[in-house]
Amino acid sequence: MTTTLITGANKGLGYEAARQLVAAGHTVYVGARDKERGRRAAEELGARLVVIDVTDDASVEAAAAQIAAEGGLDVLVNNAGVEARTADNGVPRPADETADSLRRIFDTNVFGTLRVTHAFLPLLERSPAPVIVTVSSGLGSLAGLADPGQPSWGYPGVAYPASKTTVNAMMIQFAKAFPQMRINMVEPGFTATDLNGRTGTQTVEEGAEIIVRMAQVGPDGPTGAFLSAHGPIAW
């Protein structure tokens, strides 16, 4: 039985990925900051709950200790993430961004991803087929941001793309350092979730497909790749 942890899994893409992986036979831990919301989600899904705030060292360490005590981990899905939104559901313009506004986004998207990955590496190293899937974004592609022919060209914000580009670089390095693991970044597409004020054009079922596919990748599958449902994405 494959045991999988998904952070930020009490709603949105994380919840849907958990649903699909439970259906595929995984033992899934729903990672949630809020214990009650996480409990409800886990009960609905037939999953297990682990309370985890990716921005808090003690919370992450406690989550890793719980999962270690309950049998270990095979797949880590770094899904928890945030995006800056203005009062009218827009995105701050570059001139409005400050070190503090970037720090808030990076605390979850970058430092949180690193914190969780680091904490669960010892458990993954004991797995016969360890996998890490990190939910990135097409906005993390520098090639896409710089190409007027790509949808990401029109995105005005700084913090979210910068955080996802940083995550991509970070996880490439992990993939090289741990060649026995399958470590990949995925782009779920513009999915309607709370993250973007439900402005996305895809359903969560569509968006979760690439997450679920790469969570089930075998030992001979790709690693160090940046993938959407349609194939590789330019860095």
N, C-alpha and C positions, 0 to 999 in steps of 0.2 A: 504494500500500500504506500503510495506517495503522499507525503505530508507537505502541505504548502501554507505559507503565511502570506497574506495580502494586507499591506498597510492601507489605511484609509478605506476600509471595505464595508462600512456600514451604509454606504449609499453610492449612487453613480456607477462609474466604470468598475470600481473595486467590488461593489456588490454584485454586479452582473458577471464579472469574471469569476467571483466565488461561486455563483450559482452554476455556471457552466462547468467549472472544475469539479464541484461536488457531483454533478451529473456524470462526469467522466470518471468518477471513482476515486478522486483525491480526498484525503482527509484535509479539510481546509480550516485554517485559523483566520477568523475575521479580526483584523487589527483595527481598533477604534480608540479614539481619545476618550469618548464619553461611554462610560460603562453601561448605562441603561440603553442607549441607542445601539451599542454593539451587541448587547444581550438579545435585544429584539431581532436584530438582523441575523445573528447566529441561529436563533430558534427558527426563524422563517426559512433559513437556508439548509438546516440540518448540518450546521458547521459548529466549530468551537470558537469560543471568545478568548482573545487576549487583549487586555487594555494596554495600549501603547501610544504615547505621545512622542513623535519622532524628534521633537525639539528639546526633549528632556532626557539627559543621560540616565538618571535613576529609573525612569519609566522604561526606557529601552533595555536596560540591563535586567530589570525585573521580568520583562517579557521574554527575554532570551533564557533566563533561568527557568521560567515556567515551562517553556517549550522543551528545553533540555530535560527537565524532570519528567515530562510526559512522553518522551520517546525520541525527540530529535526532529530534524528538518531536512527536507530534500530540495524544496523550491522556495525561493524568496521572490516575491513580487513587490518591488518598490513603487507603490502607486500613490501614496499620500503626496499631495501637492496643493499649492495655492497660486492665485493670480491676483494682481492688483486690479481693482475696479473702482471707478469714480461713482459719485452719488447717482448719476444718470445711467449707470451700467456701461460706461465707456472705459477706456484705458488711458492712464496718464500719459501725457506727451513727454518727449525727452526733456524739455526744459523744466518740467514739473518734477522730475525724478531727483531724489537726493540720496546721499549715502544711507540715510535711515530707511528710506522706502525700499531700496534694494536689499538692505540687510534683512528686512522682514521677510521678503520673498526667498532670499537665499537661506535663511534659517531653516525653513521647511524643505525647500526643493533641493538644495545642495547639501547643507550641513546635516539635515535630517536623513537624507539618503546615505550619506557617508556614515553617519552614526549607526544607522540600522545595519548597513552592510558589514561594517566592522564588528558589530556585536554578534552577528549570526554566522560569521565566517567559520568559527570553530565547529559549529554544528554542521554546516554545509560540508566541511572537509571530511566529516565522518560518513557522509552519504555516499552510496555507490554511484549515484548519478546526479550530482549537484547542479542546480540551475539558478541563475539570477536573471530576472526580467525587470528592467527599469523603464517605467513609463516616461518617455520623453515627449517630444512634440516636433512637428515639422518646423515650428518657429525656432527650434534649436539648430536648424541647418543654416549655416552661414551662406551657403550657395543659394538657398531659397530666399533668404532675406535680401540678398544683393541682386536678385534677378527680377526685373520688372514683369516678366512673364509668369511668375509664380504667385499663388494666392497670398503667401506670407509677406510679399513685398509691401502690401498695404497695411500691415499691422504696425501701429505707431509706437507701441510701448517698448521700454528698455528692459525692465526687471525680469519679466517672464522669459523672453528669448535668451537673455544672458544667462539665466539660471539653468535653462535646459542645455545650452551649448556647453556650459561648465560641467553639467552632469554627464553629457556625452563623453567629454574628454576624460573625466574621472573614471568612467566605467570601461573605456578602452584600455586604460592602464591596468585596471583590475583584471580584465580578460587576458592581458599579456602575462600578468603576474601569476594567474591561476589557470594554466592551460587545461587542467583536468576538469574544470567547470565550464558550463555553457553560460556565458554572460553576454546578454544582448540588450539593446535599447529598442523600444518600439514606439511608433507614432500611431495612436489610435484614430487619428482624424478629428475633424471638427464635430465633436459629439455634444449633444444637448445635455449639459449637466449643470449643477450649481456653480461649478468653477467659472463658467463663462456666462452666468446669468441665463442659462438655457437658450442661448442664441445659436447653438450648434445646429448643423443640418443633418447629422446622423443620429440614429438611435443608439442607446447604450449596447444593445445586442450587436449592432454593426461595429461599434468602437471596440468592444471587448474581444472581438474575434482574434486579432493579432496578439493580444496579451495571452489569451488562452492557448493559442497555437504554440507560442514560444515557451510557455510554461510547461509544455509537454514535449519539448524538443529532446531528442535522444543524444547519447554521447557522441555520435558522429555528426550531429547537427552543427550549424554555424555558431561562431562565438566572436565577440567583438564587432558585431554587426549592428547597423541602424536600419530598421525595417518597418515598413507599413504593410497593410494587407495586400498591397500591389507589388511589393518587392523592395529592394534596397533604396535608401534615400541618400542623396549626396550630402556629404558633410558640410 
